[in-house]
Amino acid sequence: MAPAPQRGRHASTASSQPASPLTLQRQYATATRPLSLHFAQIDAWLVDNEPVVWQQLRQADDELFQLSQLNVSESRYQAALAAFVARCEEAEQRYYEARPSEFRLPPLPEGERIAVYYELNDGSMHKVSGHIGPPSYLP
């Protein structure tokens, strides 16, 4: 006769086992990598314009560091990390809404060229360039 399936506390030991600090630090780096390259500017803007939001982000970041040092379960850390990333994205959105003109490029003088580089998922780069000027059908 096969033993009965375990229930309750013992059945979920895999998700409640402590994760190593290094594993949690890697998860942090992976989760925060997609945040805008401009987040340092956003962080500085938050200090002056949204100090409550800035303080909340600092506290959430400190909490993540403490959790990684306390050998908490990976699921608990993941939940806190997801909340932190969501707060960062909300702060980024507030910044963009408050400063929409900052991310517009000025018009280029006639005859100048522009190139845009895109990094693809495989790590390769793709370049798009072209001549910027009035359409050829204009005098």
C-alpha positions as CSV (number, residue, x, y, z in Angstrom):
1,M,0.0,0.0,0.0
2,A,1.4,3.4,-1.0
3,P,1.7,6.1,1.6
4,A,-1.0,8.7,1.6
5,P,0.0,12.1,0.1
6,Q,1.3,14.6,2.5
7,R,-0.9,17.5,3.4
8,G,-0.4,20.8,5.1
9,R,2.9,22.3,6.0
10,H,5.1,19.5,4.8
11,A,3.6,19.3,1.3
12,S,5.0,22.7,0.3
13,T,8.5,22.5,1.6
14,A,10.1,23.0,-1.8
15,S,8.7,26.6,-2.1
16,S,9.4,27.5,1.5
17,Q,13.0,26.5,1.6
18,P,15.5,29.3,2.0
19,A,17.2,30.6,-1.1
20,S,20.9,31.6,-1.2
21,P,21.6,35.3,-1.1
22,L,23.5,34.9,-4.4
23,T,20.4,33.4,-6.1
24,L,18.2,36.3,-4.8
25,Q,20.8,38.9,-5.9
26,R,20.7,37.4,-9.4
27,Q,16.9,37.5,-9.4
28,Y,17.1,41.2,-8.4
29,A,19.5,42.0,-11.2
30,T,17.4,40.2,-13.8
31,A,14.1,41.8,-12.6
32,T,15.4,45.3,-12.5
33,R,17.5,45.2,-15.8
34,P,14.5,46.1,-18.0
35,L,13.9,49.3,-16.1
36,S,14.7,52.4,-18.1
37,L,18.3,53.4,-18.6
38,H,17.2,56.8,-17.4
39,F,16.2,55.5,-13.9
40,A,19.0,57.4,-12.2
41,Q,17.5,60.6,-13.5
42,I,14.0,59.5,-12.5
43,D,15.3,58.7,-9.0
44,A,16.8,62.2,-8.7
45,W,13.6,63.7,-10.0
46,L,11.6,61.8,-7.4
47,V,13.6,63.2,-4.6
48,D,12.5,66.7,-5.5
49,N,9.0,66.1,-6.9
50,E,7.7,62.9,-5.4
51,P,9.5,62.5,-2.1
52,V,6.9,60.1,-0.7
53,V,7.3,57.8,-3.7
54,W,11.1,58.1,-3.5
55,Q,11.0,57.1,0.2
56,Q,8.7,54.1,-0.6
57,L,11.2,52.9,-3.2
58,R,14.1,53.2,-0.8
59,Q,12.2,51.2,1.8
60,A,11.2,48.5,-0.6
61,D,14.8,48.2,-1.9
62,D,16.1,48.0,1.7
63,E,13.5,45.4,2.4
64,L,14.7,43.3,-0.5
65,F,18.3,43.5,0.7
66,Q,17.3,42.4,4.2
67,L,15.2,39.6,2.9
68,S,18.1,38.3,0.8
69,Q,20.3,38.3,3.9
70,L,17.7,36.5,6.1
71,N,17.5,33.4,3.9
72,V,13.8,33.8,3.2
73,S,12.0,31.5,0.8
74,E,12.3,32.3,-2.9
75,S,8.6,32.7,-3.2
76,R,8.5,35.4,-0.5
77,Y,11.4,37.2,-2.1
78,Q,9.8,37.0,-5.5
79,A,6.6,38.6,-4.2
80,A,8.5,41.5,-2.6
81,L,10.6,41.9,-5.8
82,A,7.6,42.0,-8.0
83,A,6.0,44.7,-5.8
84,F,9.3,46.7,-6.0
85,V,9.5,46.5,-9.8
86,A,5.8,47.6,-10.1
87,R,6.6,50.6,-7.8
88,C,9.6,51.5,-10.0
89,E,7.5,51.3,-13.1
90,E,4.8,53.5,-11.5
91,A,7.5,56.0,-10.6
92,E,8.9,55.9,-14.1
93,Q,5.4,56.6,-15.5
94,R,4.9,59.6,-13.2
95,Y,8.2,61.0,-14.4
96,Y,7.3,60.6,-18.1
97,E,3.9,62.1,-17.5
98,A,5.4,65.1,-15.7
99,R,8.1,65.7,-18.3
100,P,6.8,64.6,-21.7
101,S,8.9,67.1,-23.8
102,E,12.2,65.7,-22.3
103,F,12.0,62.6,-24.5
104,R,11.4,64.4,-27.8
105,L,14.3,64.9,-30.1
106,P,14.7,68.3,-31.7
107,P,14.4,68.5,-35.4
108,L,17.7,67.8,-37.3
109,P,19.0,70.4,-39.7
110,E,18.5,69.6,-43.4
111,G,21.0,67.1,-44.7
112,E,21.9,65.5,-41.4
113,R,21.7,61.8,-40.8
114,I,20.6,59.8,-37.9
115,A,21.2,56.3,-36.8
116,V,19.4,54.2,-34.2
117,Y,20.8,51.1,-32.8
118,Y,18.6,48.3,-31.4
119,E,19.9,45.5,-29.2
120,L,18.1,42.3,-30.1
121,N,17.4,39.5,-27.6
122,D,20.3,37.4,-28.9
123,G,22.7,40.3,-28.0
124,S,23.3,41.4,-31.6
125,M,22.9,44.9,-32.7
126,H,20.7,46.2,-35.6
127,K,21.3,49.7,-37.1
128,V,18.7,51.8,-38.8
129,S,19.9,54.9,-40.4
130,G,18.8,57.3,-43.1
131,H,18.8,60.8,-44.5
132,I,16.7,63.3,-42.6
133,G,15.4,66.3,-44.5
134,P,12.3,67.6,-46.3
135,P,10.6,65.0,-48.5
136,S,11.9,64.9,-52.0
137,Y,8.6,66.1,-53.4
138,L,8.9,69.5,-51.6
139,P,10.7,72.4,-53.3
